[in-house]
Structure formats: structure tokens, C-alpha cells
Amino acid sequence: MFADTFPLVLTLAVLMDFLLGDPLWLPHPVRWMGLAIQTAEPRFRALPFRLFVSGGMMTIFLVAGTWGLSFCVVALADSVHPGLGIAAQVGLVYVSISTRSLADAAMAVAHALSTAGLEAGRQAVSMIVGRETQALDQAGVTRATVETVAENLVDGVIAPIFFACLGGGPLAVAYKMVNTLDSMVGYQNDRYREFGKFAARLDDAANFIPARLSVPFIALAAGLICRRGKEALITAFCDGRAHSSPNAGFPEAAFSGALKIWMGGPSTYHGRLVEKPVIGKKFRAARLCHIQKACRLMETTTLLVFMTAAVMGVLIRIF
């Protein structure tokens, strides 16, 4: 049944995301997910098991619960009227995608840098990155922003659409819970090293295919925008694995080649200096203009992914 309406659902969801983004007046489900994680964590930590087991149990409980609740919402809506079922699917896919909000957040950094100076730019970028920003120069702020756009293209666009293709809105929202768990408990510190390991590994597994699928789409977008599709592919092939994350390096390297800027290098997290390999060593340092270019590349990639998924949905329906 969902396969019949998938092209319509995806079209409406992507259109809503581009037009509306994440309205401040609408409580975003990710906030509810964060509250659920905060509520569940002390209860699962109190269980008489190893922290790894307790964390794994919490992850499975929350992800399965998110999927189950979303599935029930769609089923109930569909039982009332098929149109309501479609609307529920559209709503779930819409809240799973974050193209507009990601672009808005990145452009807020660019606006702060250009109008209010470096300190304002540091403050703005601190809202979207995990690294410490107090010592970043303008190139560092810009680079951090572009890296975030590249990485979140997978987390906030390609992966949700990928899972929506596989299982509709409920699976897309369940993926968002996996991603939110990783962002909240998937840290390599004393508190979460064991408790959050299962969530971090599940997030790595969930993003494995979408991260690699991102490369040809980014390269195609780069070819359309600036005729640098070849550079995006080559850099992704050469430097895609030069990252501590098994997935983040691929979109970052593709962006590096498309924009001809280097990424990575040393960053400070929670007071600890982390030496990360440099991606795209032969390219120049990031400049302010690259934030807007990164957003344009991200938006074009989103449209290409959407069109591919929608066309595949139509072909499946026909054949």
C-alpha cells in the first residue's frame, strides 16, 4: 500500500521541508526523543547489568518504541481515512528531513561572521558543532560549518529518505531516534564509553550505506553546479576513509573536492585535543563564501536524491 503512495508522500514531505523548515512554534519530535532518552537513561543505568548491556537495552527499547508508536499513528490514521494515512506518512517523513534547517543554521554562521565579526561567528557555530570554538579563527569557523553541512547531509537528508524508501515514515523516524541516541550518548568519554557504545555502533551501521550513496549524488551535484564532479569523486575515493568515523569522511571528502577546500585537522572536544587527518590536503583553506556554496551543494544534492527516490517509486508502482 505504501509503495503506491510513496512518490506523493516523499514529494510533499520534501516540499514542506524546503518551504517550512522546522518552525519554532512546532515542537520537533527530536526534542521529544531527547527528553525520552534523558528520562530512560537513569532507569536503564540502574539495571543490574553491565553498562554496555544496559545501554543496548535502552537503545533497542527506544528505537523499537519509536517505530511502534509511529506505525500505530499511521495505521490509526489510515483506518479513519486513506487520506489521513497519507498525511501521517507525509508528516513523519517531513520531520525526519532537515535540509532547510541545516541551511538556515549554516547561513546564520555566515551572517554572524560577515556582520558581527569573529566572536559572533564562533558563538553561532557552537550551536551546530560539538567541538570547542573559542580559539577558532575565521577559516576554522567556516571549515567547521562546511564539515557540519557535509556530515549532516547524510544524517538529516539522505539517510531519512533512504529509510523512508525501505519502510515509510515509521522507519524514517526510528532512524532519527538512532541518530539522536548517538548524538546524546555515543561519546568516547568515561560516562558513555560503555553505556553508549551500542547506540554509536547502531548509528554507524544505519549510516553505512547512506554515507556511501552520498558520494555519487554529491559528485553529480558538483558537476551541475561548478563542474567539479570528478574532483569530488577522486577526493572521496582517496580521503573518504581518513576520518575517525567510518561514515562521515565520505561526504566530507566529496564536499572537499567539490569546493576545493581542505577539511579535518586538529580540533578540541571537551578540553581534549583530537588530531584528525586532513582531507583534501592539496586544496586551500575555507573562506566565508564557501558556507553559501556548501549550502547550495547540499540543497542540489537533496533534490537529486529526492528525484531519484521518487522516480524509483513510480517505476516500482508501474512494474
N, C-alpha and C positions, 0 to 999 in steps of 0.2 A: 504493500500500500504506500509506504513512504517513498519508494522508488518512483512512483507515478508523479508525486508532487515535489520531489527534491529540487528540480531546476527552479520552480517557482519559489520554494522556501528559501533557497540559497540567494536567489536574486533579490528578494525582498529584504533578507537579513543584511546583505552587503550594502544595499541601497540605504537602509536605515542607519547602518554604521557610518557610512560616508556623510550622510546628511545630519545625523543627530550626535554621533559620538557617544559619550557617556554623560548624559545630562546630570548636573549636580543635584537636581531635585529628585532624581530617581535612585534609590538605594541600590547599588550594584551588588549582584549576587556574590562577587568575590569578597566583599566586606562581610557578608553573612558567612561565607566559607571561613574567613579569618576568625570570626567570632566562634564558629563551631570548633575550629582547631584549638583556640585558646581555652575553650570550655572542656574539650575532651582530653587535652594533654595531661593535666594533673591527675585525672581519673585513671588513665592508662598507665601513667608512671607509677601509680600506687599498686598496680597489679604485681603479684609475686613471681615475676618472670624477669629474664634478662632484658636490659633496655632495648636491645635490638628486636627482640620478640614483641615486647610491648608496643614499640613504635610501629612495627609491621602490622600488628593487630589494629592499631588506631588508623593507620593508613587504609587498610582494607575496609574497615568499618565505615570510614568517612567517604571513600570513593564509591563503594557499593551503595551506601545510603544516598549519596547524591544522584547516582544513576537511577536507583529505585524510585526516589521521590519525583525526579523529572519524568520518568516513564509513566508514573501514575498520573501526573498532571496532564500529559499528552493524551493518555488513554481516556481519562475522565472527560477532557475537553472534546475529544473525538466522539465519545459516546453521546454527548449532548448534540453536537452538530459537526459534520466533517470540516466545515469552515473554521470552527473553533479549534479543531485539532491542528489544522494548518497554521493558524495564528499562534498556537502554543509552540509548534516547532520553530516558526519564524522567530518568536521571542527568545527561545533558548539558544538558537544559533547566533542571533544578534548579540546577546550579552556575552557570548564566547569570543567574539571578534573585537579587536581593539585597534583598527587601523587609524581611525580619526583621533582617538585619544592619544595614541602614541605620537602621531604627527603634531598634535597640539602641544604635547609636553616637550617635544624636541624643539619646536619653534619658539616656545616660551623661553628656553635657554638662549636661543639665538637673539631673541628680542631683548632679554636682560643684558646680554653681553654688549649689544650694539647701542643700547640706550642708557643703561645704568652702570656699565663697567664690569670689571672682572669679579669683584666681590659678589655682585648680584648674580652673575653667571654661575659662580660657584654654588651659591645658595639654590639657584634654580635646578642645577644638575644634580645636587644632592638629593632632590626629591625623586629621582628616577634611577639612581645608581646605588650600588652597595658600597663602593669604595669611599675612602675619605677624600674630601675635595678641598680642604683648607689650603693646601700647598700647590694646587694645580695652577699652571699658567693658562693663558687663553687657548693655546694649542691643546693642552691637556683637557680642558673643559670641553672643547669641541670634539676631540677624539673620543672621550668618554660618552658623549651624546651620540655620536655616529655608531659606536660599538653597541650601545643600547638599542638603537633603532634596528641595527642588523640582527642582533640576537632575538629581540622581541618580535621581529617579523615572523620568526618561526613560532615562538610561544603564543603570540597574540593573533596570528592570522593563518599561517599555513597549517599548523597542527590542528587548530579547531576545525578548519574546513576539511582537512583530511579525515578527522574522526566523525565529523558530520556526514561525510560521504559513506562511512562504514556503518554508522548506527544512528544517524539523525541527531536531533538536538540533545537527547539524553546523554549520548556518548560524548558529544562535544562539551557539555557541561561537566561530565565526570572527568574529562581531561583537564578542565580548568581547576578542578579540585586537586588533581595530581600536581599540577603546576604551582598552585597556591601552597600546598603542603611543602613542596621543595623550597619555595621562597621563604617559608617560615621556620621549618625545622631541618632543612637539608644543609646545615652548616658543618664545617670541619672544625669545630671547637669542642671543648670539654663537655659542654652541656648537651650538644646534639650529635656528636660524632657517632655514637651507637644508636641513640633513640631515633635520629633522623635518617639513618643510613638506608633503610628500606625505601622511604619516600624518595630519597635522592636517586637511588638506583631505578626505581619505577619511573621517575621523570626522565632519566637518561634513556630508558627503553622506549618510553612513549614518544620521545622526540627523535629517535634514531632515524626512522625513515623520513619524517618531515624535514629534518635538517639537511639531509642529503638531496631530497627533492627540491629544496630551495635553490640549489646551485644553478641548475639549468634555467629556472624561471628568472632568477636574478640576472643571469647572463643574457637571457633574451631581452629583459627589460633594459639592461645596459646597452645592448645593441640597438634597440629602438631609440633610446634617449640620447646616447653620446657615442655610439659606435665603438663601445669597449667591451662587447660581449666576450671576445677572445681573451682579453686581459682578465676578466672576471673568472672565466673557466680555468685559465692557467694558474692564477693565484690560488684559487680554491683547491686545485689539484695538488699544488706544491706545498701550500701552507695550511690547508684545512685541518690537518691533524696537529698543528703546532699550537695547541691550547690545552689547558688542564681539563676542560670539559670535552667529552667525546663528541659533542654536537655543536657547540657554539662556534667553533673555529671555522666551520664550513660557510655559514652566511657571512661571518665577519671577513673571511678571506675573499669571498666573492665581492663584497662591498669594497674591500681594499683595492682590488683590481679595477673595479668599475669606476671608482673615484680617484684612483692613483694616489692614495694616501696610506701611510703605514699605521698599523694599529698594534695593540698589545703593549709590551714593555712593563716596567715595574709599576705596581700600584699598591697602595696601603689599605688594608682591610682590618678594622678593629685594632688599630695600633700596630699591626704586623705587616712588614714589607713583603710583598709577594712578587717574585721575579717571574714574569710571564714572557714567553718567547715573542719576538717581534714578528708580526705578519706583514708581508709586503715591504721588506727592508729597503728595496731599491726606490721606493716611492717617497714623496715629500711629506712633510708634516701637515696635519689637518689645519684648515683655515675656516674662518667663520662661515664662508659661503658654502662649505661642504655640508653643513647641517641641512640647509634647504635642499641641496642636491640629494642627500641621503633620504629625505622625506619623499621627494619626487620618485626616487628609485623604489622605495618601499611601496608607495601607492601604485605605481605602474606594475610592480610585481604582484601585488594583491589582485589587481584587475586581471592579469594573465592567469593567475591561479584560479580565480573565480570563473573566468570564461572556460577554462579547460574542464573544471569540475562540472559546470553547468552543461556543456556540450556532451560530456561523457554521460551525464544523467539523461539527457534527451536520447542519445544513441541507445542506452540500455533500455529505455522505455519503448523505443521503436522496435528493437530487435529482440 
